[in-house]
């Protein structure tokens, strides 16, 4: 059984610890895993998020598609809200049709084996305009995105949340125009959950 680490600030007092504090690091790790470390699958994910046409997976020589994929960074994906980290989901009246993923953590509970650790649920919502679901040949955009995400993340070791284990996936509907799939993974938070001293 692993022992609890003592975190000490520069003034000699113990730093505070909480499983909630590693969420930002875990989110960064998940995004990096999906959109950097998993090449070439990362480019397939970008293609499905950025190119909302039926031929996005079939037209491999379209220079406009390739430029958009190659020139869109993780920061761009977040700034342009292809990746969303907050529960707010407003669509402007004339907003470009997009596909989105939203990363969130919930259902934190004490770990049975070690009270210091907290189990949690990682949720990844995949939302697409219903007009953009059909990719031809029985392929559906949100399920293709889910396939890549699950293939990359399931059973993978990340940071504080340890190993991700697939739990369930359910279809979700936000409106007649926006619907998709919610992926859920069980995860365990670990001992890098601390707030460093401000000293």
N, C-alpha and C positions, 0 to 999 in steps of 0.2 A: 504494500500500500504506500503510495507516495505521501510524503509529509508536506504540510503547509509551509510555504516559504515566508520568511519574515522580510518585509520591505521597510527599509529605514531611510528616512529623509536626511538631508545634510545637517539638520539641527538635532538629530538623534531620536526623533519621534517616529513612530511607525506610520508609514503611508497607508492611506485607506485602500481597500480592495473591494471590487465588485464585478460580477460577471457582466454587468451592463457596460462596463467601461471598455471592454474589448470589442464591442460591436463595430466601432469605426475601423479598427484594424482588420477585423474579419471581413467587413464589407469591401475594403480595399483589396484584400487577398482574393476574395471571390471574383471581383471584377477583373483583376489581373489574370487570374486563372482562366477566366472565360475569354478574354479579349487579347491576351498577349501570349501566355505560356502554352496555349493549346493550338498554336498554328499548325496546320492550315485550317482547322475547324473554327478558329476565331474569325477568320475571314468569311466563312460560311454563315456564322452568326451575324456578322456585320451586314452581309448581303441580304439576309432575311429581314433585318431591322430597317436598313436604309433604302432598299430598292423595293418599293411597294407596287411592283408590276407582276403580272402572271408569269412572265418569262425570266424572272430574276435568277432562278437556278439553272436555266437552260441556255441563256445567252451569255457565253463565257468570253466573248470577244468585244462586247460593247464597251467602247472607251469611256463613255460617260459613267457607266456602272463601275468600271475598274478605278477610275479617278476618284469617285466618291468613296469607295471602299478603302483605297490606299491612303487617301488624304484625310480620313476621319479618325481622329485620336480618341482615346478614352475620355479626355477632358471635353472634346466636342460631343461625344455621346451623352455625357452628363449635362453639359450646358444646354444642349438642344433637346434634352429630356427624353431621349431614347431610353436612357437608364434613369429611373426615378427612385429616389431614396425616401421620399416623404409620402404620406397618404393622400395629399392633395392631388386631384386629377381634374383640372379644368382644361377644356379645349376652346381655343379662340374660334370665333365664327368662321374665319377664312384660313384657319391653320392648315398647313400641309398635312395630308394623310400620312400617318406614321404607324409603326409598330413599336411597342414599348415593353420593357421589363422593369418590374419593381421588386426591390430586395427589402425584406423586413424580417425582424426577429420577434418571437412571441412565446407565450406559454412557458415562461421560465419556472422551473421546479427544482427543489433540492435533489442532488444525485444520491441514489441509494447507497452507493459504495463509499462516498466521501462527501461529507456535508459541505466542504469548501467549494466543490464543483456544483454548477447548476446546469441541468439539462435545459435545452430550449428547442424550439422549432424554427427552422429557417424556412421562410416562404418566398418563393419567386413567382410573381404574377406575370404572365405573358399575355399582353393585350394587343389585339389587332383590329383594324377596321374590318367589319364583316364583308365588305366588298373586296377585300384583299386576302381572304382566307384561301380561296381556291388557286392552287398552283398548277393544276392540270395533273393527269395521271393519278388521280385519287389522293394527291398530296394536299395537306392543309397546313397553312403557314404556322399557326400557333403550335401545332404538334411537331412540325419540323424543328422549330426553335426549341421546343421542350426536349426533343430527342438529342440535340447537340448539348444543351445544358446538362441534361441528366447523364449523358455519356461522359462529360467532362468532370462533373462534380460528385456523382454517386461513388461512395467508398473512398473518396479522396481525403487526404490529410491536409487540413488548412492550418490556421493559427490557433488561437485560444479555444475555438470551438471543436477542436479535435477532428474525428472522422465523421463525415456526413453519411447518413444512411437514409435512403429513400423510404418514405412512408406512404404517400398517396398523391394522387393527382385528380383534380376535379375541374370540370368545365365551369367557367364563370361568365356572367353576363352583366356588364355595367349599364348598357343601354341597347336599343335596337341596332346601334351602329358599332359599338365597341364590345367585344367579347373575347374570351381566350381560355387559358388553362392556368390553374394554380398548382405549382409543384411544392410539396412539403417534405422536408428532411429533418430527421432528429439529429441533434448535435450536442456536444458536451463542452462547456466552457472550462478553461484551465487557469494555471497560475501566472499567466502574464497579465491578468486583470488587475491593474493597479493604477492609481493616479500618482505620477511623480510629484515630489515636493516642489513648491514654487520658489524655494530658496535657491 
